[in-house]
Amino acid sequence: MTGLKFENIKIRGALGLQIQDARDIQFKNIDLVADNGPVILLDQCFDVRIDNVKYPENADIVIGLIGKKTKNITILNVDKASIANKIDYGKGVTKDAVTY
């Protein structure tokens, strides 16, 4: 998949938003609630822009990253101190995959 854009939406589900094998993804002004697991799970995704995402303060993992292809994840307009410890760098993903 390429060119996905999620803007000005609120999503609540048992599981969070899960995207696999995609590039050029944009999240802007979204409010996400997941009852289980990460709020956003990106598997083998690159060129992702996350701008002003809201999530429950009690979420253990806000962003889960999986796979060697997962890189170039940009997070904007979110408190870095709040979200930095809520990112799970899974197998094959390095910390430099995310910029703020």
Protein Blocks (a to p, Z undefined) as FASTA:
>chain_A
ZZiacehiadddfbdcddehiehiadehiadddfehjfbdcehiahiadehiaddfklmb
lbdcedjklghiacehiafklmmmmcccdehiafklpcZZ
